[in-house]
Amino acid sequence: MSQPDTPAPFHSPTPAAGSRIMGTGHYRPARILTNHDLEQLVETSDEWIRQRTGIESRRIAGEDETVASMATEAARAALADAGIDASEITQVLVATCSNDEHSPSAAGRVAEALGLPAPAAFDVGAACSGFSHALALADQSIRAGASTTTLVIGAEKLSTYTDYTDRTT
């Protein structure tokens, strides 16, 4: 009995280099909206919200705060935590589904704000899973040799689209 010829599986002589998280950072807007505040806007209670979601309060971005400006502040904190100079960044990925501008991307705005001359920069618009996808893309770019140091940022400004008097939003 014969079997069809099948190619041997590809085995790289040298395993692809891996990637690692070198630093983290965050940015949170100053305005806080508590569950007690929501009780004044819509029929709900602190207890009802906590039991179902665990949420006690949320941060609300100001009019002057954009996805890109918040992402830039988070990036600066991450760079400081990692001890990396912005000039070492070769790629910027911003996971967001709420950027008001489609062009330029939030990632491009972050790169510009950090003074990066010409990194690869693009947004990953995959809603809740966007940050996980962006991390995977960063890892794949590093393993392929297309990037050496990638900033991966998750940033949203959903308060622009939320009507706090409407329970369904």
C-alpha distance (Angstrom), angle and dihedral (degrees) to the residues before:
residue distance angle dihedral
M1 . . .
S2 3.76 . .
Q3 3.74 130.3 .
P4 3.78 127.0 -149.2
D5 3.75 115.9 -95.1
T6 3.75 110.2 -100.3
P7 3.74 123.6 -172.5
A8 3.76 116.6 -111.3
P9 3.80 113.5 -104.0
F10 3.78 114.4 -92.9
H11 3.77 113.0 -104.3
S12 3.75 118.2 -175.0
P13 3.81 112.0 -138.7
T14 3.80 88.4 -139.0
P15 3.78 121.1 36.8
A16 3.80 114.1 -120.8
A17 3.76 114.2 -98.0
G18 3.76 113.6 -102.6
S19 3.74 131.7 -133.3
R20 3.78 133.5 -130.9
I21 3.77 139.6 -167.5
M22 3.78 106.3 -105.1
G23 3.79 101.0 179.5
T24 3.77 143.6 -5.2
G25 3.77 134.2 -147.4
H26 3.75 140.0 171.1
Y27 3.76 143.3 -164.4
R28 3.78 126.7 -155.1
P29 3.80 125.6 -174.0
A30 3.80 115.4 -117.4
R31 3.81 98.5 -122.5
I32 3.80 114.3 90.5
L33 3.81 123.4 -161.4
T34 3.81 110.9 -164.0
N35 3.76 129.3 -162.4
H36 3.80 87.1 -109.4
D37 3.82 88.4 57.1
L38 3.81 89.2 52.0
E39 3.81 89.8 52.6
Q40 3.81 86.6 66.6
L41 3.82 92.7 52.2
V42 3.79 105.2 40.4
E43 3.79 137.4 11.0
T44 3.79 102.9 -86.2
S45 3.77 140.2 103.2
D46 3.76 136.7 -131.8
E47 3.82 89.2 -119.3
W48 3.85 93.2 51.6
I49 3.81 92.2 50.8
R50 3.81 95.1 44.6
Q51 3.81 93.8 48.3
R52 3.79 93.0 51.8
T53 3.79 102.7 34.7
G54 3.79 110.2 9.8
I55 3.81 88.6 -128.4
E56 3.80 117.3 142.8
S57 3.80 99.6 169.7
R58 3.77 141.9 -10.5
R59 3.81 135.3 -148.4
I60 3.79 119.1 -115.9
A61 3.79 119.6 -154.0
G62 3.78 117.4 -129.6
E63 3.78 124.5 -122.9
D64 3.81 90.3 -101.5
E65 3.82 93.6 50.7
T66 3.80 116.7 91.1
V67 3.77 132.1 -176.9
A68 3.81 87.8 -104.9
S69 3.81 95.7 48.4
M70 3.81 92.2 48.7
A71 3.82 90.9 45.5
T72 3.80 89.9 50.5
E73 3.80 92.3 54.1
A74 3.81 91.0 48.5
A75 3.82 89.3 48.6
R76 3.80 92.1 52.1
A77 3.80 90.2 51.7
A78 3.82 91.5 48.3
L79 3.80 92.2 49.1
A80 3.80 90.6 50.3
D81 3.81 91.3 48.0
A82 3.82 90.9 50.4
G83 3.80 94.0 43.4
I84 3.80 90.0 -127.0
D85 3.78 126.2 142.1
A86 3.80 114.9 -129.5
S87 3.81 89.3 -122.2
E88 3.83 88.6 71.7
I89 3.81 92.7 63.1
T90 3.81 113.7 107.8
Q91 3.81 98.5 171.7
V92 3.82 137.4 27.1
L93 3.80 121.9 -162.1
V94 3.80 121.7 -177.3
A95 3.79 118.0 -168.9
T96 3.80 107.4 -151.8
C97 3.77 141.6 134.7
S98 3.80 95.8 -174.5
N99 3.80 105.5 60.7
D100 3.81 107.9 134.6
E101 3.79 91.6 -151.6
H102 3.77 120.6 64.7
S103 3.77 91.8 -173.1
P104 2.89 126.3 63.8
S105 3.77 95.2 28.7
A106 3.80 121.4 -125.1
A107 3.82 86.6 -113.7
G108 3.80 90.0 56.4
R109 3.79 90.3 50.0
V110 3.82 90.4 50.5
A111 3.80 91.1 49.5
E112 3.80 90.2 50.4
A113 3.82 93.1 47.5
L114 3.81 90.8 50.6
G115 3.81 91.4 48.5
L116 3.79 95.8 -117.4
P117 3.80 110.1 165.4
A118 3.83 103.0 -147.2
P119 3.79 117.1 -19.3
A120 3.77 124.3 156.8
A121 3.80 102.8 -97.9
F122 3.78 130.6 179.6
D123 3.77 143.0 142.1
V124 3.79 124.5 -114.4
G125 3.79 109.3 -145.6
A126 3.78 104.4 -168.1
A127 3.83 99.6 124.2
C128 3.81 113.3 -139.4
S129 3.79 94.7 3.4
G130 3.81 94.2 45.7
F131 3.80 96.7 102.6
S132 3.82 92.2 50.2
H133 3.80 90.0 49.2
A134 3.80 91.2 47.6
L135 3.82 90.9 51.6
A136 3.80 89.9 50.6
L137 3.81 91.3 48.9
A138 3.80 90.7 49.5
D139 3.81 91.5 50.3
Q140 3.80 91.9 48.3
S141 3.83 91.5 48.3
I142 3.78 91.1 51.3
R143 3.81 93.7 45.8
A144 3.82 90.1 49.4
G145 3.80 92.1 49.7
A146 3.80 94.2 -117.1
S147 3.82 92.3 117.5
T148 3.78 135.0 22.6
T149 3.80 100.8 -171.5
T150 3.78 121.9 19.7
L151 3.78 129.3 -174.2
V152 3.81 110.8 -144.6
I153 3.79 113.7 -167.9
G154 3.78 132.4 177.4
A155 3.80 112.7 -157.2
E156 3.79 132.4 163.2
K157 3.78 136.7 173.8
L158 3.78 100.4 -168.9
S159 3.81 91.9 150.3
T160 3.81 86.5 82.1
Y161 3.81 89.3 65.5
T162 3.79 100.7 35.8
D163 3.78 122.5 99.5
Y164 3.79 102.9 -159.3
T165 3.81 91.1 -164.2
D166 3.82 90.9 60.1
R167 3.79 113.1 74.0
T168 3.81 92.0 -157.3
T169 3.80 93.8 65.0
